[in-house]
Amino acid sequence: MNVDQVDRLLVASSAVIPVFGFPDWKYKNLSRVLLYPDTFNKDFQFEGGERNILGMVGEGYMNGQMILSKSALLRGFSNPEDKENTAIHEFVHLLDKSDGATDGVPENLMRHEYTLPWLKMIHQEMQQIEKGRSDINPYALTNEAEFFAVVSEYFFEKPKQLRDKHPGLYALLMETFSQDPAKR
């Protein structure tokens, strides 16, 4: 597949956006980003049926690698206010994983005293999503790690809306990422 300068710029932007508040941050748990033309399946095939994966951070023998659908990468930046950006989502998983566990608690970024309030807030918001009383993407219900990545997409894509509709989440994410995108 042909990877052009725009693709490289969008992947780099996706990597920088979540860590902009940490000038010395290095993704020590990433050695390569692979771009696939479109969605892929659990066997990493991007042709045929059962292809519904837009991006993933590798585990096991794929550890240290990220796979992104090029179409999802482009779509993520085509509408900066849709609350969705697959590449940012995957880089947030790397941040979460940097402490050794992809569990929705980015211990390398989040101060310890915020851990319990964060977990409590996650579960309260998950209940609201289940009841249909939240505008957060229901994919966040998958688990705490997906919640963190999904709500982080929202934080960077529609910060003012997240701040207005979910001020507690916004405040904790602002502390965690050491930035306030609603002021841009």
C-alpha positions in Angstrom: 0.0 0.0 0.0 1.2 3.5 -0.8 1.8 5.6 2.4 2.1 9.3 1.6 3.2 12.4 3.5 -0.4 13.1 4.6 -0.7 9.6 6.1 2.6 10.1 8.0 1.5 13.6 9.2 -1.9 12.3 10.4 -0.3 9.4 12.3 2.2 11.8 13.9 -0.5 14.2 14.8 -2.5 11.4 16.4 0.5 10.5 18.5 1.2 14.1 19.6 -2.3 15.2 20.4 -2.7 13.2 23.6 0.8 13.9 24.9 1.0 17.6 23.9 1.1 18.5 27.6 4.2 16.3 28.1 7.0 17.7 26.0 9.4 14.9 26.8 7.0 12.0 26.3 8.3 9.0 24.4 6.1 6.1 23.3 8.5 3.4 24.6 5.9 0.7 23.9 5.7 1.4 20.2 8.1 0.3 17.5 6.0 0.4 14.4 2.7 1.7 13.0 1.2 -0.4 10.2 -1.4 1.1 7.9 -3.9 -1.2 6.3 -6.0 0.1 3.4 -9.3 -0.4 5.2 -10.9 -2.4 8.1 -9.4 -5.7 9.0 -10.3 -8.8 11.1 -8.8 -10.5 14.1 -6.5 -12.4 11.9 -5.2 -9.1 10.4 -6.7 -9.8 7.0 -8.1 -6.7 5.2 -9.9 -8.6 2.4 -13.0 -10.7 2.7 -15.8 -10.7 5.2 -15.9 -10.2 9.0 -13.7 -7.1 8.8 -14.8 -4.6 11.5 -11.6 -3.5 13.2 -10.5 0.1 12.5 -7.3 0.0 14.6 -5.6 -1.9 17.4 -2.6 -1.9 19.6 -0.8 -5.2 19.3 -0.5 -7.8 22.1 1.6 -10.9 22.3 3.7 -11.3 19.2 2.3 -8.1 17.8 3.4 -6.2 21.0 4.9 -2.8 20.2 3.0 -2.5 16.9 -0.1 -0.5 16.1 -2.3 -1.2 13.1 -4.6 1.5 11.7 -7.0 1.4 8.9 -6.0 4.2 6.5 -9.6 5.0 5.7 -10.3 5.3 9.5 -7.2 7.5 9.9 -8.4 9.9 7.1 -12.0 9.8 8.4 -10.8 10.7 11.9 -9.4 14.0 10.7 -12.0 14.8 8.1 -14.6 15.9 10.7 -12.8 17.2 13.7 -16.0 17.6 15.7 -17.6 14.2 15.4 -16.1 12.8 18.7 -14.4 10.0 16.8 -10.7 9.6 15.8 -9.5 6.0 15.6 -5.8 6.9 15.6 -6.1 9.1 18.7 -8.1 6.3 20.3 -5.2 3.8 19.7 -2.5 6.2 20.9 -4.5 6.7 24.1 -4.5 2.9 24.5 -0.7 3.1 24.3 -0.6 5.7 27.1 -2.9 3.5 29.2 -0.6 0.5 28.5 2.6 2.4 29.3 2.2 1.5 33.0 2.0 -2.2 32.2 -1.8 -2.6 32.1 -4.4 -1.5 29.5 -7.0 -1.0 32.2 -8.4 2.5 31.7 -6.2 4.0 34.4 -3.2 5.8 32.9 -1.1 5.7 36.0 1.9 7.3 34.2 -0.3 10.3 33.5 -2.9 10.4 36.3 -2.0 11.5 39.8 -2.7 8.7 42.3 -5.3 10.7 44.2 -7.4 10.8 41.0 -7.5 7.0 40.5 -10.5 6.1 42.6 -12.6 9.2 41.6 -11.8 8.3 38.0 -12.9 4.7 38.3 -16.0 5.8 40.2 -16.8 8.3 37.4 -16.2 5.7 34.7 -18.7 3.3 36.2 -21.3 6.0 36.9 -21.1 7.2 33.3 -21.2 3.6 32.0 -24.5 3.2 33.8 -25.8 6.4 32.1 -24.7 5.1 28.7 -26.5 1.8 29.4 -29.7 3.7 30.3 -29.4 5.8 27.1 -28.8 9.0 29.0 -25.3 9.8 27.6 -24.0 11.1 24.4 -20.7 9.1 24.8 -20.2 6.4 22.2 -21.7 3.1 23.6 -18.4 1.3 22.6 -17.2 2.8 25.8 -19.2 0.1 27.6 -16.8 -2.6 26.4 -14.5 -2.1 29.4 -12.6 0.6 31.4 -9.8 0.7 28.8 -12.2 1.3 25.9 -14.1 3.9 28.0 -10.9 5.8 28.6 -10.0 5.7 24.9 -13.5 6.6 23.7 -13.9 9.5 26.1 -10.4 10.8 25.2 -11.5 10.9 21.6 -14.4 13.1 22.7 -12.1 15.2 24.8 -9.9 16.1 21.9 -12.5 16.2 19.1 -15.3 18.1 20.9 -13.8 19.5 24.1 -16.3 22.3 24.7 -19.2 19.9 24.4 -17.6 17.4 26.7 -16.8 20.1 29.2 -20.5 21.3 29.1 -22.2 17.9 29.2 -19.7 16.0 31.4 -17.8 18.6 33.5 -16.4 16.0 36.0 -15.0 13.8 33.2 -13.6 16.9 31.4 -11.9 18.1 34.6 -10.2 14.7 35.2 -9.1 14.4 31.6 -7.8 17.9 31.7 -5.6 17.0 34.7 -4.6 13.6 33.2 -3.5 15.0 29.8 -2.2 18.3 31.3 -4.0 20.4 28.7 -7.3 22.2 28.2 -8.4 21.8 24.5 -11.6 23.7 25.1 -9.6 26.9 25.4 -8.3 26.5 21.8 
